[in-house]
Amino acid sequence: MLSVASRRGLLAVTALLALVACSGLDVTADGTDAFAATQYSRYAWRSEPPSQPRFSKDMTTRKSPSIRAGVEEKMSELGYQRVDKASAQFLLEYFAMPGFNDGQLVSGGSNEELYGSSVNRQIDGAALDNAYALSGPVEIGKIKLVFFDARTADVLWRVQVSMVVEDSNRIDHDKVREAMREAIAKLPPAS
């Protein structure tokens, strides 16, 4: 029998795992074998950051500092060194774009199934309303990060991050930075 403290700890861990599972973040990466075989460790950005007009509504421009910060933090932790473009072995570029998830239900929802296995087939109105609300298109933001060989311009590695947009009028810079850190975490450490 578990003690009260053990049960509380187990409950806290379960709640944390549930939050992580429902984070609305999807990272899709190419295999890293080709990139790891190069044994490159020095990188630079392929292009300069976009200029930020004072009242810009362009999401790529507004997300750019967070994207770069997340990438650079994780690259440094993995042992990669940011250098000037002339000394770089590989170059990084990113593309940010809005999108929708084609109206599919967000995974992990408690109301993905209108009719459970119970004998009572009457469904309450709130569950039905939630099912309809969650079944519509969900706005997502996609960021694709591409690594290019600095000498040949061949693509060495790609990773795409898709995030659920909770408020299209506000950018959660911490969430963007953490998403990019998670994407870069797929890379092997520098040799």
N, C-alpha and C positions, 0 to 999 in steps of 0.2 A: 504494500500500500504506500502510495506517495504522500509525503508530507505536504502541508499547505504551501510552504516555500517552494518545494519542487514543482507542485502543480502550477503555481504562479509563474515560475521560470519557464516551464513548458508552454504555458499559455502565451507568454511574451514572445518566445521564439516562434511559435506557430503564427502569431499575429504579424511578426516581422516578415516571415516567409510569405505570408499572404499578400502583404504590401508589395514586396519585391515582385511576386508573380503577376500582380495587376498593375505594374508600373507603366504600361503603355509604351514600352520601349522594345524595339525589335532590331537586332544587329545581324546583318547578313554579310559575311566576309568570304572572299576567295581563299583558297588554300595558301598557306604561307611558305610552302617549300621552295618555290622559285625565288621569292624574295630572300629567304634565309640563305639560299645557295650563293647569293651575291656577296654576302658578308659585308654589306655596306653599313656604315655607321654615321656618315655625315649627310645632313639634309639641309635644304633651303625651301622656301615657298616659291612656287613657280611664278606667281604674280603678286603684285603689291595688294595690300588690303584695299577694298573699295573705299572711296572717299565717303564721308558721312555728312551730307548736308544737314543743317541744323534741325529741320523738321521732317526728315525723311520717313516715309512709311514703308520703304523697301525692306522686307524682312531679311533678305540676304545681307544687306548692308548693316542692319541692326544686330544680326546674329554673329557677324564676322568676328568681333573681338572675343566672344565666348567660344566660338569654334576653334580659333587659333590658340587661345589660352588652354583649353582642354587638351588639344593635340600636343602642344609644346610641353605641358606639364608631364603627360604620360610618356612622351618620347624621351624626355630627360630622365625620368625614373627608370626607363628600360635601357638607358645607357647610350642613346642616340644623341648626337651633337648637332645643334643648329649652327650653320656657318653661312658665309656669304655665298651667293649663287655660283660664283666662279670656282669655289672650292668644294661644292656639293657633289656627292656621288649620286644622290637621288633628289627629286623635286616632288613637292606635295601640292596638290590642287584640290579644291572642294567646290561642290555645286550644291546649292540649297534650292529646294522647290516645294511648293505646297502640293497637296493631293488629298484624296479621299480613299477610304478602304472598301469601296464598292458596296457599301451598305451591309456588310457582314457584322454580326454581333461581335462585340469585343470579347475576347476569350476570358474566362474566369468569372463571368457574371453569374449571379445566383438565379437569374430568370432566363437562362438560355432555352429552357424547355418549358413550354406553356403547360403541358399536361404531364404531371409526374406519374409515379407508379401507384398512387393511392386509388382506392375504389371511388372516392368522391371526385367526380369529374367537374364539379363546379369550381371555377377559378374566380378569385376575387378581383375586383376592378383595378386595384393598385398594381397587382402583378401583371395584368394585361396592359395597362398604360406603360409600365416600365419596359415590357417586352417591345412594344411599338416604338417607344422613345429610343431604345438602344439598337433597334434594328435598322435605323436610318443611316445614311452615310455619316461617317465619323471623319472629321477633318484631321489630317496628319501632316506633319512636316517631314520631308526627307532630306537628308544630307548625305551626299556621296563624296567620299574621300578617295583620291586616286594618287598612287605613287608612280612616278615616271623615272626611268633611267635618265640621268642628267646628260649623258653623252649621246645616247641613241633615241631618246624619247619613247622607248618601248614602255608599255604598262607593266609594272612589276607586281602591283597588288592593288586591290580595290576592296572597300568596305562601305556598306550603306547602312545608315541609321534611320529608322522611321520612328517618330514619336507622335503620340496623340496630342493634339493641340487643345488645351483646355480653355484658353482664352485667346482668341485670334487678335485681340487688340493689345496684348501684353506679351513680352518675351520673358520666359523664366530663364535668365542667363545661367543660373546655377545648374538647372536641369540640362541645358544645352552643353555646358562644359562637362558635366558628369557623363552625358551620353557619348561625347567624343572620347573621353578617357576610357570608357568601356569598350568603344570600338577599337582604339589603339591597343588595348590590353590583349587583343587577339594576336598581336605580333610577338615573335620570339625576342628575347633580349639581344642587344647588340653584342657582337663578338669582340 
